[in-house]
Amino acid sequence: MFNLILANQTDISIYGFYGWWQLTVCLFAFVALMSIWYHIGKNQKDYGPVWLALSVLCWACSGLVEILMLHQDETGLPLKEGLRSVFSLLNSLFILMALPWFKYLPKPFAPLIKSKFWSYIIGIPFAFALLPTLLKMVLRSTPSTINELDVYYALLTLLFLGFVLWESFIKRRLPLLGWLSLLTILVTLVAQVYKFMGNSINLLLFSAIFKTSLIMLFFALALSWVKELTETIIPQPHQLKLTFGKKRKSKGKNIYEVALLGFPGDAERTVQLTQALYKLFKTFADRKMHSEGGWLEIKPKNFDTSKNYDINDHNELKRLVEALLDGLFGKKNWTKDMHYTPLKNTLFEMSENRERKIRLLLPKENIYIENE
């Protein structure tokens, strides 16, 4: 009898410690994630961190339930398990609500997550899981059967979350965090399996591990987002330096490269261009360095056939800027407002008299030509 009482007291102590840990750590994480959003994401109109913060708040509420119902007898267990299951369902729902705000989404799931039907895709299963859970809680069903549906909904969440976290970290050139995210998803899956096995102590252990890991991944994701924002800032013309270089491969084929120095976060970024685009870009540089004014003229629609023009049409400039952005940030990993327009305004200026003339805006001392 004494050993049984001692075992019960030990279990209560473990559950009490776990409840206070979950409440304090998750509440702190919620406030921290909301602070990051308030200072940065609010101006960007990005509400992804808000949904992730709310998902962590659900864990804090679950910890509060653990504390308040710590000494419940068996008659109170269905209510306790039911409330925990409800907060688990809300946690999964808020994570799924955050996914459309992620900048990088895996190709197989991107159209689905970005579609207008996403709220129905995640909302209908949530309703079908929530209502039976509430019914089981009211009817005082066996505690082990109450959390079945929230486990299935969590598996759906983990499927999407794993792919999205992997894609986000890989596209931001953070492969180690990508592998850590997959490891965390695996540990979380193990924790969900333990819900069916009824091993409460192991369940607490794995729950503490995966919740801590996911919270740290959410912060890593937020910091990688901040890192990307700082590294994609387009420098001013006087801050940017260009180095043109042509290399010859062993098979005799030339590689045309332009090195750009002045972006925050990296010492130098090298972009490979096609021969035609390299020639056009180098023409801008030559004209800036060796002729007065440095202007190039764009061919008009009704052009004079007896005159040669430097640029055939505006699409040539568009292709050049897009090729530079693809090399700097990854193919199509840039936006028109944040990247295309600022880079174009940094590199080029049009004549004030709208004479279809354009030139390189960088100071000529910031331009270098090698191996020509």
C-alpha positions in Angstrom: 0.0 0.0 0.0 2.8 2.4 0.9 4.5 1.7 -2.4 1.3 2.4 -4.3 0.8 5.7 -2.5 4.4 6.6 -3.2 4.0 5.8 -6.9 0.8 7.9 -7.1 2.6 10.8 -5.4 5.5 10.4 -7.9 3.1 10.5 -10.9 1.4 13.6 -9.5 4.8 15.3 -9.1 5.8 14.4 -12.6 2.5 15.6 -14.1 2.7 18.8 -12.0 6.2 19.5 -13.1 5.2 18.9 -16.8 2.2 21.1 -16.5 4.1 24.1 -15.1 6.9 23.5 -17.6 4.4 23.5 -20.5 2.5 26.6 -19.2 5.6 28.8 -18.6 7.7 27.8 -21.6 4.9 27.8 -24.1 3.5 31.1 -22.8 7.0 32.7 -23.0 7.4 31.3 -26.6 3.9 32.7 -27.5 4.9 36.2 -26.2 8.3 36.1 -28.0 6.8 35.0 -31.3 4.2 37.7 -31.1 6.9 40.2 -30.3 8.9 39.2 -33.4 5.7 39.6 -35.5 4.9 43.0 -33.9 8.3 44.5 -34.6 8.8 43.0 -38.1 5.9 40.9 -39.5 3.3 43.6 -38.8 4.9 46.0 -41.2 5.3 43.2 -43.8 1.6 42.3 -43.4 2.7 38.7 -42.8 0.4 36.8 -40.3 2.1 33.5 -40.4 4.0 34.0 -37.1 0.7 35.0 -35.5 -0.9 31.6 -36.3 2.3 29.8 -35.1 2.2 31.8 -31.9 -1.4 30.9 -31.3 -0.6 27.2 -31.9 2.0 27.4 -29.1 -0.5 29.2 -26.9 -2.7 26.2 -27.2 0.1 24.1 -25.6 0.3 26.6 -22.8 -3.5 26.3 -22.2 -3.0 22.5 -22.2 -0.4 22.9 -19.5 -2.8 25.0 -17.5 -5.4 22.3 -17.7 -2.8 19.8 -16.4 -2.2 22.0 -13.4 -5.8 22.8 -12.5 -6.9 19.2 -12.9 -3.8 17.6 -11.3 -5.7 15.9 -8.5 -8.7 14.8 -10.4 -10.0 11.3 -9.7 -11.0 8.8 -12.4 -14.4 10.5 -12.8 -12.7 13.7 -13.9 -10.3 12.1 -16.3 -12.6 12.3 -19.3 -13.0 16.1 -18.9 -9.3 16.5 -18.5 -8.4 14.4 -21.5 -11.2 16.1 -23.5 -9.8 19.6 -22.8 -6.3 18.5 -23.7 -7.6 16.9 -26.9 -9.5 20.1 -27.9 -6.3 22.2 -27.4 -4.4 19.7 -29.4 -6.9 20.0 -32.3 -6.7 23.8 -32.1 -2.9 23.6 -32.1 -3.0 21.6 -35.3 -5.5 23.9 -36.9 -3.5 27.0 -36.2 -0.3 25.4 -37.7 -2.3 24.6 -40.8 -3.6 28.1 -40.9 -0.1 29.4 -40.9 1.1 27.4 -43.9 -0.4 29.7 -46.7 1.7 32.5 -45.3 5.0 30.6 -45.9 7.0 32.1 -48.7 8.4 28.7 -49.9 6.0 25.8 -50.3 6.7 22.4 -51.8 5.5 22.1 -55.4 3.1 19.2 -54.9 1.3 21.0 -52.2 1.7 24.7 -53.1 -1.5 25.0 -55.3 -3.5 23.2 -52.7 -2.3 25.3 -49.7 -2.6 28.6 -51.7 -6.0 27.8 -53.0 -9.2 29.5 -51.7 -10.4 26.1 -50.6 -7.6 25.6 -48.1 -9.8 26.8 -45.1 -12.4 24.2 -46.1 -9.8 21.5 -46.5 -8.5 21.9 -43.0 -11.7 23.3 -41.4 -14.0 20.4 -42.3 -11.8 17.6 -40.8 -11.3 19.9 -37.8 -15.0 20.1 -37.2 -15.5 16.3 -37.7 -12.7 15.7 -35.1 -13.9 18.4 -32.6 -17.6 17.5 -32.4 -17.1 13.8 -31.5 -14.4 14.7 -29.1 -16.7 17.1 -27.2 -19.4 14.4 -27.3 -17.1 11.8 -25.8 -16.0 14.3 -23.1 -19.6 15.0 -22.2 -20.6 11.3 -22.2 -17.6 10.5 -20.0 -16.1 8.0 -22.4 -12.9 6.1 -21.7 -10.0 8.6 -21.6 -7.9 6.6 -24.0 -10.6 6.9 -26.7 -11.1 10.6 -26.4 -7.9 11.7 -28.1 -8.1 9.3 -31.1 -9.4 11.9 -33.5 -6.9 14.6 -32.5 -4.1 12.1 -33.3 -5.4 11.6 -36.8 -5.7 15.3 -37.3 -2.2 15.8 -36.0 -0.9 13.3 -38.5 -2.4 15.3 -41.3 -0.8 18.5 -39.9 2.6 16.8 -39.6 2.5 15.7 -43.2 2.1 19.2 -44.5 4.3 20.8 -41.8 7.3 18.5 -42.5 7.3 19.3 -46.2 6.9 23.0 -45.7 9.6 23.3 -43.0 12.0 21.4 -45.2 11.3 23.5 -48.2 11.6 26.8 -46.2 15.0 25.9 -44.7 16.4 24.5 -48.0 15.4 27.5 -50.1 17.0 29.7 -47.5 20.2 27.7 -47.8 19.9 26.3 -44.3 20.1 22.5 -44.9 21.0 21.5 -41.4 17.9 23.1 -40.0 16.0 21.2 -42.8 17.2 17.9 -41.5 16.5 18.9 -37.9 13.0 19.7 -38.8 12.5 16.2 -40.3 14.0 14.7 -37.1 11.5 16.7 -35.0 8.6 15.6 -37.2 9.7 12.0 -36.6 9.9 12.5 -32.8 6.4 14.1 -32.9 5.1 11.1 -34.8 6.4 8.8 -32.1 4.7 10.9 -29.4 1.4 10.5 -31.3 1.8 6.8 -31.4 2.3 6.7 -27.6 -1.1 8.2 -27.2 -2.6 4.9 -28.4 -0.2 2.8 -26.3 -1.3 4.3 -23.0 2.3 4.7 -21.7 1.8 8.0 -19.9 5.4 8.6 -18.7 7.0 7.9 -22.1 4.2 10.1 -23.7 5.2 13.0 -21.4 8.8 12.5 -22.3 8.3 12.6 -26.0 5.8 15.4 -25.7 8.3 17.5 -23.9 11.0 16.8 -26.5 8.9 17.4 -29.6 7.2 20.6 -28.2 10.6 22.0 -27.2 12.1 21.1 -30.6 9.1 22.5 -32.6 9.2 25.8 -30.6 12.9 26.1 -31.3 12.3 25.4 -35.0 9.6 28.1 -35.1 12.1 30.6 -33.7 14.7 29.3 -36.2 12.1 29.8 -38.9 11.4 33.3 -37.7 15.1 34.2 -37.6 15.7 32.7 -41.1 12.9 34.9 -42.3 14.5 38.0 -40.7 17.9 36.9 -42.2 16.3 36.7 -45.6 14.8 40.1 -45.3 18.1 41.6 -44.4 20.1 39.8 -47.1 17.6 40.6 -49.9 17.9 44.4 -49.3 19.0 45.9 -52.6 22.0 48.2 -52.0 22.2 51.8 -53.2 24.1 52.5 -56.4 27.2 53.9 -54.6 27.3 50.7 -52.4 27.2 48.2 -55.3 30.3 47.1 -57.2 30.3 45.0 -60.4 33.1 42.8 -61.7 32.8 41.4 -65.3 34.7 38.2 -66.1 34.8 35.6 -68.8 36.2 32.1 -68.1 37.0 29.4 -70.6 36.0 25.7 -69.9 38.2 22.8 -70.8 35.9 22.1 -73.9 36.4 25.6 -75.1 33.0 26.9 -74.0 33.0 30.3 -72.3 31.3 31.1 -69.0 30.1 34.6 -68.6 30.0 35.8 -65.0 29.2 39.0 -63.2 30.2 39.4 -59.5 28.2 41.8 -57.4 29.6 43.1 -54.1 27.6 45.2 -51.6 24.7 42.9 -50.6 24.4 42.4 -46.8 25.3 39.0 -45.5 27.6 37.9 -48.3 31.1 39.0 -49.3 30.4 38.6 -53.0 27.7 37.0 -55.2 28.5 35.7 -58.6 25.8 35.4 -61.4 26.2 33.5 -64.6 24.6 35.1 -67.7 24.0 34.0 -71.3 26.4 35.5 -73.8 23.7 37.9 -75.1 22.8 39.2 -71.7 26.4 39.4 -70.6 27.2 41.4 -73.8 24.4 43.8 -73.1 25.3 44.3 -69.5 29.0 44.8 -70.4 28.0 47.4 -73.0 26.4 49.4 -70.2 29.7 49.1 -68.2 31.9 50.0 -71.2 29.8 53.0 -72.1 29.8 54.2 -68.5 33.5 53.9 -68.2 34.7 55.2 -71.5 32.2 57.7 -72.9 30.8 60.9 -71.8 27.3 60.5 -70.4 27.3 56.7 -70.8 23.9 56.6 -72.5 22.5 53.7 -74.5 19.6 54.2 -76.8 16.5 51.9 -77.0 15.0 51.3 -80.4 11.7 53.0 -80.9 8.7 51.2 -82.4 8.9 53.2 -85.7 12.6 53.2 -85.9 15.0 54.6 -88.5 16.4 51.7 -90.5 19.5 53.6 -91.3 20.5 53.9 -87.6 21.8 51.2 -85.3 20.5 51.1 -81.8 22.1 49.7 -78.6 19.0 48.0 -77.3 16.3 46.4 -79.4 13.4 46.7 -76.9 12.6 47.0 -73.2 12.2 43.3 -72.9 16.0 42.9 -73.2 16.4 45.0 -70.0 13.7 43.0 -68.3 15.4 39.7 -69.2 18.7 41.0 -67.9 17.3 42.1 -64.5 15.4 38.9 -64.1 18.5 36.8 -64.9 20.4 38.8 -62.3 17.7 38.2 -59.7 17.5 34.5 -60.5 21.3 34.2 -59.9 21.2 36.3 -56.7 18.2 34.8 -54.9 17.3 31.6 -56.8 15.0 31.2 -59.7 11.7 33.0 -59.1 12.5 33.4 -55.4 12.0 37.1 -55.6 9.1 39.6 -56.0 8.6 42.5 -58.2 8.1 45.1 -55.5 10.9 44.0 -53.1 13.5 42.9 -55.6 12.9 43.6 -59.3 12.0 47.3 -59.1 14.6 48.2 -56.5 17.4 46.4 -58.4 16.4 48.0 -61.7 16.4 51.5 -60.0 19.8 50.8 -58.4 21.4 49.7 -61.7 19.8 51.9 -64.3 18.5 55.4 -64.9 16.4 56.8 -67.7 17.1 60.2 -69.3 15.0 63.0 -67.8 13.7 64.1 -71.2 12.3 60.6 -72.0 14.5 60.2 -75.0 14.5 56.4 -74.8 18.0 56.6 -73.4 19.3 54.6 -70.4 22.6 54.2 -68.6 24.2 52.4 -65.8 23.7 54.4 -62.5 26.7 53.0 -60.6 29.9 55.2 -60.4 32.4 54.2 -62.9 35.0 53.5 -60.2 32.7 50.7 -58.9 32.9 48.8 -62.2 35.7 46.3 -63.1 36.3 44.3 -66.2 38.6 41.2 -66.1 39.8 38.7 -68.6 38.6 40.6 -71.7 
